[in-house]
């Protein structure tokens, strides 16, 4: 048998190289397995992050504050403010209600089960009420008078001089100071002093 020292040396080098590669692949496999296990654990763990601040402000491209989230120092209510480009408050939403403003005038208010709509002067001309401890009613006011509707009872129209026409169940004051309530099929006309001018039946 012919002895080939160079072939044996080459074989030993090759075996040593394969052993090193084998160890490398084992370590890489263990590292990959550990990475997958870590990702699985992180995916199951709930991600909870808390950001604390007194106020959050969102500005437009010109640096004007347009949205603010914070607590109103006046009443301690948590609020969301929407502001105009001039930083005038346009609307606010809080645990106390919803308010819309236009040119600095409160135009719409929704709070405590009531909705009010105002004119450009801030005068509430339309009012809806759905409060639990009050009658559900609708009031529409204008410069020349008002209309008041109480569901299931009466519809009342009053002019700016105080004259009133009521259709439905309403209280009528007699000449002797006593009062009586009419039924739903009645019509009552009164003067500014609540004196009956005409009624039927």
Backbone as ProteinMPNN parsed JSONL, in Angstrom:
{"seq_chain_A": "XXXXXXXXXXXXXXXXXXXXXXXXXXXXXXXXXXXXXXXXXXXXXXXXXXXXXXXXXXXXXXXXXXXXXXXXXXXXXXXXXXXXXXXXXXXXXXXXXXXXXXXXXXXXXXXXXXXXXXXXXXXXXXXXXXXXXXXXXXXXXXXXXXXXXXXXXXXXXXXXXXXXXXXXXXXXXXXXXXXXXXXXXXXXXXXXXXXXXXXXX", "coords_chain_A": {"N_chain_A": [[0.859, -1.19, 0.0], [0.541, 2.108, -0.87], [1.88, 4.91, 0.731], [0.502, 8.041, 1.341], [1.243, 10.919, 2.457], [0.491, 13.553, 1.937], [-2.185, 13.373, 1.137], [-3.448, 12.429, 3.439], [-3.041, 14.558, 5.169], [-4.501, 16.521, 3.842], [-7.016, 15.408, 4.092], [-7.39, 15.505, 6.85], [-7.394, 18.236, 7.245], [-9.67, 18.901, 5.825], [-11.636, 17.523, 7.341], [-11.405, 18.889, 9.776], [-12.241, 21.411, 8.963], [-14.897, 20.897, 8.258], [-15.919, 20.199, 10.774], [-15.709, 22.642, 12.103], [-17.519, 24.169, 10.563], [-19.841, 22.763, 11.129], [-20.141, 23.235, 13.902], [-20.566, 26.0, 13.769], [-22.997, 26.169, 12.338], [-24.673, 24.873, 14.145], [-24.634, 26.658, 16.331], [-25.713, 28.946, 15.053], [-28.242, 27.963, 14.455], [-29.282, 27.524, 17.049], [-29.292, 30.18, 17.956], [-31.142, 31.351, 16.186], [-33.439, 29.9, 16.889], [-33.732, 30.732, 19.533], [-34.264, 33.434, 19.034], [-36.754, 33.297, 17.695], [-38.33, 32.196, 19.737], [-38.178, 34.293, 21.587], [-39.515, 36.349, 20.171], [-42.066, 35.195, 20.051], [-42.762, 35.181, 22.746], [-42.779, 37.941, 23.269], [-44.864, 38.732, 21.605], [-47.048, 37.658, 22.888], [-47.092, 39.002, 25.3], [-48.752, 41.762, 26.796], [-48.76, 45.015, 25.326], [-48.285, 47.925, 26.869], [-48.451, 51.309, 27.076], [-47.974, 54.453, 28.532], [-48.625, 57.85, 28.322], [-48.079, 60.867, 29.818], [-49.317, 64.109, 30.359], [-50.018, 67.607, 30.822], [-51.385, 68.967, 28.877], [-52.249, 68.546, 25.436], [-51.326, 69.756, 22.3], [-52.166, 70.441, 18.983], [-50.813, 71.715, 16.073], [-51.155, 73.717, 13.076], [-49.685, 74.012, 9.729], [-48.712, 76.58, 9.827], [-48.1, 77.073, 12.403], [-50.183, 77.652, 14.093], [-52.273, 76.968, 16.862], [-54.582, 74.435, 16.649], [-55.988, 72.248, 17.648], [-56.659, 71.304, 20.929], [-56.166, 69.364, 23.802], [-57.071, 68.879, 27.049], [-57.465, 69.873, 30.505], [-59.991, 71.925, 31.705], [-59.214, 74.731, 33.553], [-61.126, 76.232, 34.846], [-63.42, 74.747, 35.608], [-62.521, 72.193, 35.958], [-63.141, 70.267, 34.094], [-62.582, 67.673, 31.728], [-61.549, 68.378, 28.474], [-61.927, 68.796, 24.906], [-60.726, 70.964, 22.566], [-61.485, 72.679, 19.586], [-60.007, 74.856, 17.384], [-59.942, 77.969, 15.542], [-58.016, 79.27, 12.724], [-57.055, 81.601, 13.751], [-56.683, 81.035, 16.331], [-58.975, 81.284, 17.815], [-61.523, 79.957, 19.846], [-63.442, 77.45, 18.423], [-65.048, 75.212, 18.819], [-65.96, 73.042, 21.501], [-65.666, 70.06, 23.364], [-66.671, 68.347, 26.155], [-66.888, 66.631, 29.376], [-68.972, 67.963, 30.373], [-70.558, 68.918, 28.339], [-71.362, 69.967, 24.927], [-70.149, 72.552, 22.895], [-70.507, 74.984, 20.373], [-68.941, 77.611, 18.67], [-69.009, 80.738, 16.903], [-67.226, 83.206, 15.385], [-66.507, 84.099, 17.921], [-68.919, 84.005, 19.283], [-71.198, 82.129, 21.138], [-72.978, 79.656, 19.614], [-74.247, 77.161, 19.534], [-75.292, 74.97, 22.038], [-75.046, 72.052, 23.897], [-76.039, 70.398, 26.592], [-76.671, 68.806, 29.734], [-78.966, 67.428, 28.887], [-80.222, 69.283, 27.281], [-80.648, 71.289, 24.355], [-79.525, 74.167, 22.766], [-79.918, 76.676, 20.334], [-78.433, 79.482, 18.973], [-78.594, 82.926, 17.744], [-76.601, 85.201, 15.688], [-76.035, 87.119, 17.527], [-75.841, 85.842, 19.882], [-78.16, 85.239, 21.199], [-80.29, 82.805, 22.412], [-82.394, 81.29, 20.361], [-83.732, 78.929, 19.721], [-84.719, 76.207, 21.644], [-84.39, 72.994, 22.902], [-85.565, 70.594, 25.156], [-84.789, 67.772, 27.091], [-84.507, 66.901, 29.606], [-84.356, 64.808, 32.475], [-85.59, 65.534, 34.878], [-87.398, 67.453, 34.152], [-89.997, 68.877, 32.034], [-90.294, 67.559, 28.749], [-89.711, 69.651, 26.177], [-90.15, 72.156, 23.575], [-88.877, 75.2, 22.574], [-89.134, 78.081, 20.653], [-87.796, 81.129, 19.94], [-88.141, 84.524, 18.908], [-87.615, 87.856, 17.537], [-90.133, 88.974, 17.474], [-91.764, 87.432, 19.023], [-92.658, 84.212, 20.532], [-92.701, 80.596, 20.385], [-93.999, 77.877, 22.112], [-93.886, 74.515, 22.9], [-95.265, 71.853, 24.566], [-95.083, 68.53, 24.708], [-97.964, 66.5, 24.43], [-99.496, 68.174, 25.928], [-99.798, 71.215, 25.446], [-99.71, 73.792, 22.887], [-98.237, 76.857, 22.639], [-98.402, 80.211, 21.56], [-96.801, 83.244, 21.656], [-96.721, 86.78, 21.434], [-94.564, 89.713, 21.017], [-95.739, 91.64, 22.601], [-96.938, 90.309, 24.644], [-99.367, 89.009, 24.348], [-101.174, 85.956, 24.101], [-101.798, 82.788, 22.584], [-103.157, 79.709, 23.235], [-103.246, 76.297, 22.533], [-104.718, 73.419, 23.543], [-104.169, 71.608, 26.642], [-104.143, 73.787, 29.277], [-103.435, 76.201, 31.907], [-105.957, 78.297, 33.189], [-106.781, 81.458, 34.407], [-109.259, 82.591, 36.564], [-111.772, 85.269, 37.048], [-112.015, 85.716, 39.765], [-109.571, 85.1, 40.757], [-109.042, 82.418, 40.981], [-107.822, 79.341, 39.508], [-108.076, 77.187, 36.68], [-107.775, 74.145, 34.828], [-107.722, 73.561, 31.394], [-108.957, 71.209, 28.892], [-107.417, 68.996, 26.397], [-108.619, 69.684, 24.021], [-109.104, 72.38, 23.833], [-109.043, 75.969, 23.173], [-107.39, 78.877, 24.043], [-107.254, 82.339, 24.456], [-105.274, 84.951, 25.652], [-104.523, 88.09, 27.362], [-101.707, 90.385, 27.925], [-101.745, 90.43, 30.724], [-102.528, 87.949, 31.417], [-105.247, 87.671, 31.373], [-108.269, 86.209, 30.319], [-109.275, 86.497, 27.029], [-110.735, 85.18, 25.144], [-112.131, 81.912, 24.876], [-112.479, 78.437, 24.052], [-113.617, 75.101, 24.338]], "CA_chain_A": [[0.0, 0.0, 0.0], [1.382, 3.306, -1.02], [1.619, 5.932, 1.747], [0.399, 9.389, 0.764], [1.096, 11.871, 3.577], [-0.214, 14.78, 1.542], [-3.623, 13.069, 1.101], [-3.928, 12.356, 4.826], [-3.076, 15.935, 5.682], [-5.627, 17.225, 3.213], [-8.234, 14.866, 4.673], [-7.529, 16.043, 8.208], [-7.78, 19.66, 7.12], [-11.067, 18.92, 5.389], [-12.469, 17.132, 8.491], [-11.382, 20.004, 10.74], [-13.057, 22.492, 8.408], [-16.299, 20.485, 8.378], [-16.298, 20.286, 12.193], [-15.927, 24.066, 12.414], [-18.771, 24.585, 9.94], [-20.915, 22.113, 11.871], [-20.33, 23.993, 15.147], [-21.138, 27.299, 13.407], [-24.415, 26.004, 12.0], [-25.392, 24.556, 15.388], [-24.792, 27.907, 17.078], [-26.654, 29.798, 14.323], [-29.573, 27.392, 14.638], [-29.719, 27.816, 18.416], [-29.579, 31.613, 18.04], [-32.405, 31.593, 15.48], [-34.507, 29.329, 17.711], [-33.918, 31.629, 20.675], [-34.923, 34.644, 18.535], [-38.167, 32.991, 17.441], [-38.986, 32.055, 21.043], [-38.301, 35.632, 22.175], [-40.589, 37.048, 19.462], [-43.34, 34.612, 20.47], [-43.058, 35.665, 24.104], [-43.114, 39.368, 23.181], [-46.177, 38.871, 20.971], [-48.082, 37.306, 23.864], [-47.098, 39.974, 26.392], [-49.494, 42.977, 26.427], [-47.972, 46.235, 25.18], [-48.963, 49.024, 27.551], [-47.644, 52.523, 27.138], [-48.688, 55.577, 29.125], [-48.035, 59.169, 28.106], [-48.699, 61.809, 30.738], [-49.074, 65.524, 30.058], [-51.098, 68.501, 31.25], [-52.149, 69.398, 27.713], [-51.743, 68.212, 24.118], [-51.647, 70.806, 21.34], [-51.884, 70.125, 17.589], [-50.697, 72.971, 15.327], [-51.157, 73.592, 11.624], [-48.398, 74.275, 9.079], [-48.289, 77.948, 10.145], [-47.804, 77.161, 13.827], [-51.366, 78.024, 14.871], [-52.877, 75.879, 17.631], [-55.893, 74.118, 16.098], [-56.644, 71.276, 18.522], [-56.073, 71.201, 22.255], [-56.785, 68.393, 24.699], [-56.599, 69.159, 28.393], [-58.458, 70.055, 31.566], [-60.361, 73.33, 31.877], [-58.922, 75.145, 34.924], [-62.285, 76.884, 35.463], [-64.335, 73.801, 36.243], [-61.892, 70.889, 36.103], [-63.704, 69.315, 33.134], [-61.722, 67.243, 30.636], [-62.121, 68.987, 27.269], [-61.293, 68.817, 23.59], [-61.018, 72.253, 21.93], [-61.157, 72.876, 18.174], [-59.802, 76.287, 17.257], [-59.787, 78.522, 14.207], [-56.634, 79.616, 12.38], [-56.673, 82.737, 14.594], [-56.657, 80.499, 17.701], [-60.24, 81.511, 18.51], [-62.185, 78.684, 20.1], [-64.555, 77.203, 17.527], [-65.922, 74.204, 19.401], [-65.361, 72.316, 22.611], [-66.389, 68.881, 23.819], [-66.199, 67.979, 27.485], [-67.837, 65.814, 30.111], [-70.098, 68.825, 30.747], [-71.415, 69.17, 27.188], [-70.792, 70.312, 23.621], [-70.355, 73.964, 22.611], [-69.993, 75.479, 19.097], [-68.881, 79.066, 18.616], [-68.726, 81.333, 15.598], [-66.776, 84.596, 15.574], [-66.5, 84.412, 19.347], [-70.274, 83.956, 19.843], [-71.684, 80.767, 21.351], [-74.129, 79.457, 18.742], [-74.911, 75.89, 19.84], [-74.911, 74.394, 23.332], [-75.717, 70.797, 24.219], [-75.624, 69.987, 27.923], [-77.718, 68.472, 30.704], [-80.185, 67.025, 28.202], [-80.817, 70.432, 26.605], [-79.978, 71.788, 23.158], [-79.863, 75.557, 22.484], [-79.369, 77.239, 19.098], [-78.46, 80.933, 19.13], [-78.333, 83.735, 16.558], [-75.252, 85.779, 15.645], [-75.846, 87.963, 18.707], [-75.737, 85.003, 21.072], [-79.474, 85.018, 21.799], [-80.755, 81.444, 22.158], [-83.715, 81.364, 19.752], [-84.361, 77.609, 19.695], [-84.316, 75.402, 22.795], [-85.001, 71.682, 23.064], [-85.269, 70.066, 26.483], [-85.099, 66.365, 27.321], [-83.985, 66.641, 30.932], [-85.177, 63.826, 33.19], [-86.387, 66.143, 35.94], [-88.173, 68.572, 33.601], [-90.847, 68.507, 30.906], [-89.677, 67.588, 27.431], [-90.391, 70.717, 25.461], [-89.48, 72.871, 22.488], [-89.116, 76.642, 22.613], [-88.546, 78.848, 19.555], [-87.949, 82.542, 20.267], [-87.752, 85.474, 17.877], [-87.739, 89.258, 17.931], [-91.545, 89.365, 17.55], [-92.544, 86.53, 19.861], [-92.103, 82.888, 20.761], [-93.571, 79.438, 20.296], [-93.638, 76.908, 23.138], [-94.64, 73.28, 22.729], [-95.057, 70.841, 25.586], [-95.723, 67.338, 24.138], [-99.075, 65.906, 25.163], [-100.245, 69.161, 26.701], [-100.253, 72.432, 24.763], [-98.883, 74.593, 21.995], [-98.487, 78.248, 23.007], [-97.772, 81.229, 20.722], [-96.806, 84.527, 22.378], [-96.07, 87.854, 20.67], [-93.673, 90.568, 21.812], [-96.524, 92.449, 23.533], [-97.407, 89.474, 25.742], [-100.606, 88.3, 24.021], [-100.871, 84.534, 23.957], [-102.803, 81.839, 22.116], [-102.781, 78.367, 23.678], [-104.064, 75.203, 22.026], [-104.467, 72.233, 24.347], [-104.377, 71.69, 28.088], [-103.401, 74.911, 29.85], [-104.042, 76.8, 33.102], [-106.724, 79.522, 32.938], [-107.081, 82.168, 35.647], [-110.594, 83.172, 36.586], [-111.888, 86.652, 37.524], [-111.874, 85.754, 41.222], [-108.204, 84.703, 41.123], [-108.881, 80.971, 40.951], [-107.316, 78.841, 38.232], [-108.592, 75.889, 36.25], [-107.006, 73.606, 33.706], [-108.566, 73.159, 30.28], [-108.596, 69.913, 28.311], [-106.557, 69.058, 25.218], [-109.377, 70.164, 22.858], [-109.477, 73.78, 24.065], [-108.251, 77.08, 22.644], [-107.496, 79.985, 24.996], [-106.535, 83.558, 24.094], [-105.108, 85.795, 26.843], [-103.803, 89.347, 27.172], [-100.429, 90.388, 28.647], [-101.967, 90.196, 32.155], [-103.072, 86.599, 31.503], [-106.711, 87.704, 31.417], [-108.833, 85.467, 29.18], [-110.001, 87.283, 26.056], [-111.687, 84.274, 24.506], [-111.73, 80.508, 24.987], [-113.454, 77.438, 23.606], [-115.007, 75.31, 24.803]], "C_chain_A": [[0.888, 1.231, 0.0], [0.949, 4.352, -0.001], [1.643, 7.313, 1.111], [0.178, 10.405, 1.888], [0.334, 13.13, 3.19], [-1.722, 14.558, 1.537], [-4.199, 13.011, 2.495], [-4.025, 13.75, 5.418], [-4.263, 16.704, 5.117], [-6.951, 16.752, 3.803], [-8.472, 15.405, 6.078], [-7.949, 17.517, 8.18], [-9.246, 19.774, 6.747], [-12.017, 18.578, 6.536], [-12.54, 18.251, 9.516], [-12.27, 21.157, 10.273], [-14.539, 22.159, 8.527], [-16.793, 20.564, 9.824], [-16.561, 21.732, 12.598], [-17.234, 24.561, 11.829], [-19.978, 24.01, 10.687], [-21.204, 22.858, 13.173], [-20.98, 25.348, 14.868], [-22.635, 27.192, 13.127], [-25.25, 25.64, 13.23], [-25.652, 25.824, 16.196], [-25.793, 28.838, 16.4], [-28.083, 29.294, 14.483], [-30.132, 27.669, 16.02], [-30.081, 29.293, 18.583], [-30.903, 31.942, 17.359], [-33.592, 31.079, 16.283], [-34.792, 30.214, 18.915], [-34.623, 32.918, 20.246], [-36.403, 34.434, 18.282], [-38.925, 32.865, 18.754], [-39.193, 33.409, 21.713], [-39.414, 36.427, 21.511], [-41.96, 36.515, 19.868], [-43.741, 35.095, 21.852], [-43.472, 37.13, 24.083], [-44.489, 39.582, 22.562], [-47.302, 38.567, 21.946], [-48.169, 38.318, 24.994], [-47.837, 41.229, 25.961], [-48.577, 44.193, 26.381], [-48.74, 47.392, 25.792], [-48.01, 50.2, 27.663], [-48.503, 53.659, 27.674], [-47.919, 56.862, 28.862], [-48.786, 60.154, 28.998], [-48.313, 63.241, 30.366], [-50.248, 66.342, 30.589], [-51.983, 68.911, 30.087], [-51.449, 68.928, 26.433], [-52.217, 69.284, 23.142], [-51.235, 70.348, 19.946], [-51.903, 71.437, 16.807], [-50.727, 72.703, 13.829], [-49.787, 73.956, 11.062], [-47.85, 75.657, 9.392], [-48.003, 78.144, 11.624], [-48.976, 77.585, 14.689], [-51.937, 76.81, 15.586], [-54.297, 75.642, 17.123], [-56.687, 73.142, 16.962], [-55.909, 71.248, 19.853], [-56.863, 70.182, 23.066], [-56.204, 68.643, 26.083], [-57.747, 69.253, 29.368], [-58.71, 71.536, 31.741], [-60.099, 73.744, 33.323], [-60.12, 75.795, 35.629], [-63.161, 75.91, 36.223], [-63.758, 72.394, 36.383], [-62.407, 69.846, 35.143], [-62.658, 68.956, 32.074], [-62.338, 67.705, 29.325], [-61.25, 68.772, 26.038], [-61.706, 70.119, 22.922], [-60.614, 72.2, 20.464], [-61.102, 74.376, 17.932], [-59.635, 76.711, 15.818], [-58.314, 78.828, 13.95], [-56.127, 80.795, 13.198], [-56.609, 82.355, 16.058], [-57.885, 80.883, 18.504], [-60.947, 80.174, 18.668], [-63.402, 78.532, 19.207], [-65.542, 76.213, 18.083], [-65.19, 73.553, 20.556], [-66.278, 71.179, 23.024], [-65.81, 68.48, 25.16], [-67.216, 67.074, 28.153], [-69.024, 66.638, 30.606], [-71.028, 69.099, 29.578], [-70.619, 69.506, 25.937], [-71.146, 71.753, 23.3], [-69.73, 74.29, 21.247], [-70.032, 76.997, 19.123], [-68.585, 79.515, 17.195], [-68.42, 82.813, 15.807], [-66.872, 85.024, 17.034], [-67.859, 84.355, 20.015], [-70.704, 82.495, 19.969], [-72.973, 80.596, 20.56], [-74.921, 78.198, 19.091], [-74.377, 75.35, 21.16], [-75.731, 73.13, 23.554], [-75.185, 70.334, 25.563], [-76.845, 69.714, 28.789], [-79.041, 68.104, 30.038], [-80.886, 68.145, 27.473], [-79.972, 70.847, 25.403], [-80.461, 73.206, 22.898], [-79.157, 76.001, 21.21], [-79.526, 78.748, 19.167], [-78.205, 81.635, 17.812], [-76.94, 84.341, 16.648], [-74.974, 86.709, 16.814], [-75.734, 87.175, 19.987], [-77.06, 84.751, 21.767], [-79.981, 83.636, 21.402], [-82.19, 81.479, 21.653], [-84.459, 80.034, 19.755], [-83.816, 76.796, 20.864], [-85.112, 74.1, 22.809], [-84.618, 71.167, 24.451], [-85.685, 68.607, 26.567], [-84.547, 65.951, 28.677], [-84.924, 65.705, 31.682], [-86.061, 64.451, 34.254], [-87.169, 67.362, 35.442], [-89.034, 68.057, 32.451], [-90.039, 68.538, 29.612], [-90.401, 68.646, 26.615], [-89.507, 71.326, 24.374], [-89.868, 74.334, 22.59], [-88.393, 77.281, 21.43], [-88.841, 80.317, 19.824], [-87.47, 83.407, 19.103], [-87.953, 86.893, 18.371], [-89.196, 89.663, 18.142], [-92.393, 88.424, 18.404], [-91.875, 85.178, 20.011], [-93.163, 81.813, 20.59], [-93.072, 78.416, 21.307], [-94.518, 75.677, 22.977], [-94.252, 72.298, 23.82], [-95.786, 69.584, 25.122], [-96.815, 66.763, 25.043], [-99.898, 66.886, 25.944], [-100.705, 70.328, 25.84], [-99.199, 72.988, 23.823], [-99.234, 76.045, 22.27], [-97.702, 79.181, 22.086], [-97.916, 82.567, 21.432], [-96.125, 85.579, 21.525], [-95.251, 88.733, 21.599], [-94.419, 91.456, 22.794], [-97.069, 91.632, 24.699], [-98.736, 88.786, 25.503], [-100.268, 86.853, 23.684], [-102.072, 83.755, 23.455], [-102.315, 80.447, 22.479], [-103.771, 77.355, 23.13], [-103.719, 73.961, 22.835], [-104.692, 72.492, 25.819], [-103.491, 72.774, 28.682], [-104.135, 75.461, 31.067], [-104.701, 78.125, 32.735], [-107.072, 80.151, 34.284], [-108.438, 82.827, 35.542], [-110.588, 84.595, 37.113], [-111.674, 86.755, 39.023], [-110.496, 85.296, 41.695], [-107.977, 83.202, 41.118], [-108.346, 80.546, 39.577], [-107.885, 77.461, 37.954], [-107.79, 75.441, 35.034], [-107.967, 73.125, 32.629], [-108.129, 71.791, 29.757], [-107.81, 70.113, 27.014], [-107.258, 69.61, 23.984], [-109.759, 71.628, 22.981], [-108.525, 74.759, 23.394], [-108.47, 78.257, 23.577], [-106.651, 81.151, 24.497], [-106.467, 84.459, 25.316], [-104.344, 87.059, 26.492], [-102.496, 89.305, 27.972], [-100.565, 90.156, 30.145], [-102.527, 88.806, 32.424], [-104.586, 86.574, 31.725], [-107.256, 87.067, 30.146], [-109.63, 86.417, 28.31], [-111.079, 86.439, 25.367], [-111.197, 82.854, 24.716], [-112.86, 79.627, 24.484], [-112.853, 76.052, 23.858], [-114.995, 76.009, 26.162]], "O_chain_A": [[1.841, 1.352, 0.769], [-0.241, 4.646, 0.11], [2.605, 7.717, 0.458], [-0.965, 10.71, 2.227], [-0.383, 13.707, 4.009], [-2.472, 15.466, 1.897], [-5.311, 13.484, 2.729], [-5.0, 14.074, 6.096], [-4.938, 17.444, 5.832], [-7.881, 17.535, 3.997], [-9.601, 15.722, 6.452], [-8.756, 17.966, 8.994], [-9.974, 20.617, 7.269], [-13.053, 19.22, 6.711], [-13.607, 18.532, 10.063], [-12.958, 21.793, 11.071], [-15.349, 23.026, 8.855], [-17.936, 20.945, 10.076], [-17.504, 22.021, 13.335], [-17.982, 25.281, 12.489], [-20.998, 24.679, 10.853], [-22.364, 23.089, 13.515], [-21.838, 25.798, 15.628], [-23.434, 27.998, 13.604], [-26.405, 26.053, 13.342], [-26.761, 26.037, 16.687], [-26.624, 29.453, 17.069], [-29.018, 30.081, 14.627], [-31.307, 28.007, 16.165], [-31.051, 29.625, 19.263], [-31.698, 32.721, 17.887], [-34.63, 31.736, 16.355], [-35.949, 30.425, 19.279], [-35.466, 33.442, 20.973], [-37.22, 35.293, 18.614], [-40.041, 33.37, 18.876], [-40.231, 33.658, 22.326], [-40.179, 37.108, 22.194], [-42.909, 37.286, 20.013], [-44.911, 35.383, 22.105], [-44.401, 37.526, 24.786], [-45.205, 40.506, 22.947], [-48.384, 39.145, 21.85], [-49.234, 38.475, 25.591], [-47.588, 41.731, 24.865], [-47.735, 44.389, 27.257], [-49.771, 47.792, 25.25], [-46.931, 50.11, 28.249], [-49.663, 53.79, 27.283], [-46.723, 56.955, 29.139], [-50.011, 60.248, 28.923], [-47.15, 63.542, 30.097], [-51.344, 65.814, 30.778], [-53.174, 69.172, 30.262], [-50.221, 68.912, 26.354], [-53.384, 69.673, 23.164], [-50.1, 69.919, 19.739], [-52.88, 72.185, 16.864], [-50.375, 71.617, 13.369], [-48.84, 74.182, 11.815], [-46.651, 75.893, 9.241], [-47.697, 79.256, 12.056], [-48.808, 77.852, 15.879], [-52.072, 75.742, 14.989], [-55.127, 76.551, 17.163], [-57.916, 73.203, 17.004], [-54.681, 71.177, 19.892], [-58.092, 70.153, 23.012], [-54.987, 68.621, 26.265], [-58.853, 68.782, 29.104], [-57.775, 72.319, 31.906], [-60.695, 73.174, 34.237], [-60.137, 75.901, 36.855], [-63.598, 76.193, 37.338], [-64.44, 71.496, 36.877], [-62.153, 68.657, 35.334], [-61.937, 69.825, 31.585], [-63.518, 67.459, 29.078], [-60.035, 68.596, 26.118], [-62.896, 70.365, 22.727], [-59.525, 71.731, 20.134], [-62.056, 75.089, 18.244], [-59.235, 75.915, 14.969], [-57.472, 78.669, 14.833], [-54.918, 80.983, 13.334], [-56.497, 83.217, 16.93], [-57.863, 80.823, 19.733], [-60.969, 79.359, 17.746], [-64.297, 79.377, 19.221], [-66.745, 76.341, 17.855], [-63.96, 73.515, 20.589], [-67.501, 71.315, 23.033], [-64.6, 68.294, 25.291], [-68.269, 66.778, 27.587], [-69.966, 66.096, 31.184], [-72.18, 69.477, 29.791], [-69.399, 69.356, 25.884], [-72.306, 72.147, 23.415], [-68.583, 73.93, 20.982], [-71.022, 77.598, 19.541], [-67.998, 78.785, 16.396], [-69.239, 83.567, 16.333], [-67.263, 86.149, 17.346], [-67.957, 84.632, 21.211], [-70.587, 81.722, 19.019], [-73.951, 81.303, 20.802], [-76.144, 78.181, 18.954], [-73.167, 75.281, 21.372], [-76.954, 73.137, 23.417], [-74.029, 69.927, 25.675], [-77.907, 70.308, 28.603], [-80.111, 68.425, 30.556], [-82.041, 67.986, 27.076], [-78.744, 70.767, 25.432], [-81.667, 73.441, 22.815], [-77.968, 75.744, 21.02], [-80.629, 79.247, 19.393], [-77.674, 81.042, 16.874], [-76.183, 84.037, 17.57], [-73.822, 87.056, 17.075], [-75.553, 87.749, 21.061], [-77.09, 84.113, 22.819], [-80.093, 83.324, 20.217], [-83.113, 81.678, 22.443], [-85.689, 80.016, 19.789], [-82.603, 76.705, 21.055], [-86.341, 74.105, 22.737], [-83.466, 71.297, 24.866], [-86.791, 68.243, 26.167], [-84.165, 64.798, 28.877], [-86.144, 65.797, 31.543], [-87.161, 63.961, 34.512], [-87.558, 68.212, 36.243], [-88.83, 66.948, 31.957], [-89.209, 69.423, 29.404], [-91.606, 68.53, 26.39], [-88.311, 71.052, 24.274], [-91.049, 74.667, 22.681], [-87.2, 77.06, 21.225], [-90.003, 80.71, 19.926], [-86.515, 83.061, 18.407], [-88.409, 87.109, 19.494], [-89.475, 90.59, 18.903], [-93.608, 88.6, 18.499], [-90.703, 85.001, 19.677], [-94.363, 82.086, 20.644], [-91.879, 78.117, 21.363], [-95.744, 75.781, 22.924], [-93.081, 71.953, 23.983], [-97.017, 69.568, 25.14], [-96.619, 66.567, 26.242], [-100.892, 66.508, 26.565], [-101.892, 70.426, 25.53], [-98.004, 72.713, 23.933], [-100.396, 76.433, 22.15], [-96.509, 78.986, 21.854], [-99.025, 82.978, 21.772], [-95.069, 85.319, 20.948], [-95.239, 88.53, 22.813], [-93.812, 91.979, 23.728], [-97.607, 92.201, 25.649], [-99.2, 88.045, 26.369], [-99.239, 86.556, 23.076], [-103.211, 84.018, 23.841], [-101.217, 80.041, 22.097], [-104.984, 77.53, 23.247], [-102.577, 73.5, 22.822], [-105.328, 73.475, 26.199], [-102.264, 72.705, 28.61], [-105.328, 75.212, 31.236], [-104.103, 78.967, 32.065], [-107.583, 79.483, 35.183], [-108.738, 83.525, 34.574], [-109.558, 85.091, 37.571], [-111.197, 87.782, 39.507], [-110.275, 85.124, 42.894], [-106.837, 82.752, 41.237], [-108.415, 81.307, 38.611], [-108.14, 76.676, 38.867], [-107.209, 76.254, 34.315], [-108.905, 72.378, 32.907], [-107.072, 71.28, 30.128], [-107.569, 71.242, 26.586], [-106.602, 69.968, 23.006], [-110.669, 72.076, 22.283], [-107.376, 74.438, 23.089], [-109.612, 78.604, 23.876], [-105.48, 80.98, 24.157], [-107.488, 84.71, 25.956], [-103.625, 87.121, 25.495], [-102.206, 88.303, 28.625], [-99.605, 89.728, 30.786], [-102.956, 88.516, 33.541], [-105.136, 85.583, 32.204], [-106.78, 87.339, 29.044], [-110.557, 87.071, 28.788], [-112.17, 86.916, 25.057], [-109.992, 82.608, 24.735], [-114.03, 80.012, 24.488], [-111.664, 75.859, 23.604], [-116.055, 76.277, 26.728]]}, "name": "protein", "num_of_chains": 1, "seq": "XXXXXXXXXXXXXXXXXXXXXXXXXXXXXXXXXXXXXXXXXXXXXXXXXXXXXXXXXXXXXXXXXXXXXXXXXXXXXXXXXXXXXXXXXXXXXXXXXXXXXXXXXXXXXXXXXXXXXXXXXXXXXXXXXXXXXXXXXXXXXXXXXXXXXXXXXXXXXXXXXXXXXXXXXXXXXXXXXXXXXXXXXXXXXXXXXXXXXXXXX"}
